[in-house]
Amino acid sequence: MATKLTLRIDEKIINKAKKAAKIKGVSLSKLVSDYFQSVALHQKKEIVETPVLSEIAGILSSKADSKTLVKEYRKHIEEKYL
C-alpha cells in the first residue's frame, strides 16, 4: 500500500533529483522509494535489484558477476548518501 510522505529538503537538491529522475525515466517518488527500499534492506544485509540498479548493471562489463555489481553499487550508495 502506497502512503504519502512529506519531506523537507533543500529546493536545489529537489530540483537536481527531479532532473536525475527524468533522465532515468522514472518519477521522483519511484527514485526515492527505490532508495528507501535499498536502505531498509541494507539493514537486513540484503539488497534488492531496483530498476535503476538493473539499468546500471546492464551497462557494466559482463566480466563482473551480479553479486560483485551489487556490492559495488551498495558501496557507491553508502559513500554517496551515508
Backbone as CSV, one residue per row, in Angstrom:
resi,resn,N_x,N_y,N_z,CA_x,CA_y,CA_z,C_x,C_y,C_z
1,MET,0.834,-1.167,0.000,0.000,0.000,0.000,0.887,1.241,0.000
2,ALA,0.681,2.121,-0.924,1.453,3.357,-1.007,0.865,4.387,-0.041
3,THR,1.744,5.078,0.661,1.353,6.099,1.620,2.091,7.380,1.295
4,LYS,1.412,8.494,1.451,2.015,9.796,1.188,3.004,10.133,2.306
5,LEU,4.139,10.715,1.915,5.183,11.096,2.863,5.612,12.519,2.545
6,THR,5.678,13.357,3.548,6.130,14.736,3.356,7.550,14.864,3.889
7,LEU,8.442,15.403,3.061,9.842,15.591,3.444,10.217,17.057,3.298
8,ARG,11.111,17.507,4.109,11.651,18.863,3.977,13.085,18.737,3.480
9,ILE,13.281,19.144,2.227,14.580,19.012,1.575,14.887,20.317,0.856
10,ASP,16.135,20.693,0.842,16.561,21.910,0.160,16.066,21.918,-1.289
11,GLU,15.566,23.046,-1.727,14.976,23.169,-3.061,15.969,22.816,-4.167
12,LYS,17.230,23.177,-3.992,18.242,22.856,-5.006,18.416,21.343,-5.150
13,ILE,18.393,20.651,-4.035,18.525,19.195,-4.060,17.322,18.569,-4.755
14,ILE,16.145,19.089,-4.451,14.923,18.573,-5.079,14.992,18.750,-6.593
15,ASN,15.396,19.922,-7.040,15.483,20.179,-8.483,16.492,19.255,-9.161
16,LYS,17.636,19.037,-8.519,18.630,18.121,-9.080,18.099,16.690,-9.114
17,ALA,17.401,16.298,-8.061,16.843,14.949,-8.002,15.772,14.754,-9.076
18,LYS,14.958,15.775,-9.309,13.936,15.691,-10.356,14.580,15.509,-11.726
19,LYS,15.672,16.233,-11.964,16.380,16.101,-13.243,16.956,14.694,-13.389
20,ALA,17.543,14.185,-12.312,18.119,12.835,-12.349,17.036,11.796,-12.612
21,ALA,15.888,11.950,-11.973,14.780,11.012,-12.171,14.282,11.077,-13.613
22,LYS,14.192,12.289,-14.150,13.716,12.452,-15.528,14.674,11.774,-16.506
23,ILE,15.964,11.934,-16.297,16.970,11.300,-17.155,16.830,9.775,-17.108
24,LYS,16.543,9.249,-15.929,16.399,7.792,-15.761,15.029,7.300,-16.220
25,GLY,14.110,8.236,-16.491,12.790,7.844,-16.974,11.866,7.317,-15.894
26,VAL,12.082,7.770,-14.653,11.218,7.368,-13.542,10.749,8.611,-12.801
27,SER,9.736,8.447,-12.000,9.264,9.571,-11.190,10.207,9.773,-10.004
28,LEU,10.160,10.957,-9.446,10.963,11.234,-8.258,10.497,10.337,-7.113
29,SER,9.202,10.111,-7.014,8.675,9.219,-5.971,9.268,7.822,-6.098
30,LYS,9.349,7.305,-7.322,9.906,5.973,-7.558,11.387,5.936,-7.198
31,LEU,12.111,6.976,-7.582,13.533,7.055,-7.266,13.753,7.033,-5.757
32,VAL,12.972,7.835,-5.029,13.086,7.895,-3.564,12.657,6.562,-2.950
33,SER,11.585,5.998,-3.458,11.100,4.712,-2.952,12.157,3.617,-3.126
34,ASP,12.775,3.569,-4.302,13.826,2.576,-4.547,14.995,2.772,-3.589
35,TYR,15.356,4.029,-3.348,16.460,4.304,-2.429,16.094,3.856,-1.012
36,PHE,14.890,4.218,-0.552,14.455,3.817,0.786,14.420,2.300,0.917
37,GLN,13.960,1.631,-0.123,13.914,0.167,-0.104,15.329,-0.398,0.022
38,SER,16.260,0.177,-0.697,17.645,-0.269,-0.631,18.218,-0.061,0.768
39,VAL,17.939,1.084,1.359,18.427,1.382,2.710,17.802,0.425,3.725
40,ALA,16.496,0.211,3.612,15.802,-0.675,4.550,16.331,-2.104,4.447
41,LEU,16.546,-2.578,3.231,17.037,-3.940,3.063,18.500,-4.064,3.467
42,HIS,19.236,-2.956,3.371,20.635,-2.972,3.800,20.725,-3.298,5.293
43,GLN,19.741,-2.857,6.055,19.722,-3.145,7.486,19.661,-4.653,7.728
44,LYS,19.053,-5.371,6.789,18.955,-6.828,6.897,20.105,-7.511,6.165
45,LYS,21.049,-6.720,5.684,22.187,-7.213,4.917,21.736,-7.862,3.614
46,GLU,20.664,-7.345,3.040,20.162,-7.790,1.749,20.112,-6.579,0.840
47,ILE,20.027,-6.806,-0.438,19.830,-5.715,-1.380,18.930,-6.212,-2.495
48,VAL,18.047,-5.343,-2.908,17.135,-5.707,-3.976,17.602,-5.009,-5.250
49,GLU,17.466,-5.688,-6.356,17.856,-5.091,-7.623,16.710,-4.242,-8.134
50,THR,16.818,-2.941,-7.925,15.807,-1.999,-8.386,15.991,-1.762,-9.882
51,PRO,15.014,-1.155,-10.549,15.166,-0.876,-11.976,16.414,-0.047,-12.287
52,VAL,16.732,0.906,-11.424,17.918,1.725,-11.646,19.172,0.873,-11.543
53,LEU,19.222,-0.008,-10.538,20.374,-0.896,-10.382,20.490,-1.833,-11.576
54,SER,19.361,-2.354,-12.034,19.380,-3.243,-13.196,19.901,-2.511,-14.427
55,GLU,19.493,-1.251,-14.564,19.948,-0.450,-15.703,21.456,-0.248,-15.638
56,ILE,21.948,0.068,-14.455,23.390,0.285,-14.284,24.150,-1.012,-14.540
57,ALA,23.644,-2.110,-13.999,24.313,-3.399,-14.173,24.373,-3.784,-15.645
58,GLY,23.382,-3.385,-16.426,23.336,-3.732,-17.836,24.388,-3.050,-18.678
59,ILE,24.939,-1.933,-18.189,25.932,-1.213,-18.993,27.356,-1.482,-18.538
60,LEU,27.504,-2.215,-17.450,28.839,-2.508,-16.949,29.412,-3.732,-17.645
61,SER,30.676,-3.931,-17.446,31.374,-5.049,-18.049,30.691,-6.373,-17.716
62,SER,30.540,-7.209,-18.710,29.900,-8.502,-18.482,30.836,-9.474,-17.763
63,LYS,32.093,-9.090,-17.556,33.033,-9.958,-16.850,32.703,-10.040,-15.360
64,ALA,32.063,-8.991,-14.833,31.717,-8.973,-13.414,30.409,-9.725,-13.190
65,ASP,30.363,-10.544,-12.125,29.117,-11.245,-11.839,28.156,-10.318,-11.098
66,SER,26.904,-10.694,-11.006,25.882,-9.824,-10.434,26.141,-9.526,-8.954
67,LYS,26.684,-10.477,-8.200,26.967,-10.219,-6.780,28.032,-9.137,-6.631
68,THR,29.030,-9.152,-7.498,30.069,-8.126,-7.460,29.473,-6.767,-7.815
69,LEU,28.607,-6.737,-8.812,27.968,-5.484,-9.213,27.116,-4.921,-8.083
70,VAL,26.388,-5.784,-7.394,25.548,-5.337,-6.290,26.418,-4.773,-5.172
71,LYS,27.524,-5.456,-4.858,28.429,-4.966,-3.818,28.994,-3.593,-4.175
72,GLU,29.418,-3.443,-5.436,29.977,-2.167,-5.876,28.930,-1.064,-5.836
73,TYR,27.697,-1.382,-6.231,26.631,-0.384,-6.210,26.295,-0.007,-4.769
74,ARG,26.227,-0.996,-3.879,25.945,-0.714,-2.465,27.023,0.215,-1.897
75,LYS,28.286,-0.082,-2.202,29.381,0.748,-1.718,29.239,2.174,-2.240
76,HIS,28.894,2.308,-3.507,28.697,3.626,-4.107,27.596,4.399,-3.383
77,ILE,26.461,3.756,-3.142,25.326,4.405,-2.479,25.700,4.795,-1.048
78,GLU,26.382,3.911,-0.343,26.787,4.220,1.028,27.721,5.417,1.070
79,GLU,28.678,5.462,0.168,29.611,6.586,0.137,28.918,7.872,-0.247
80,LYS,27.942,7.773,-1.116,27.247,8.961,-1.596,26.264,9.519,-0.575
81,TYR,25.530,8.658,0.105,24.442,9.118,0.957,24.656,8.962,2.456
82,LEU,25.618,8.195,2.873,25.797,7.999,4.320,26.942,8.772,4.859
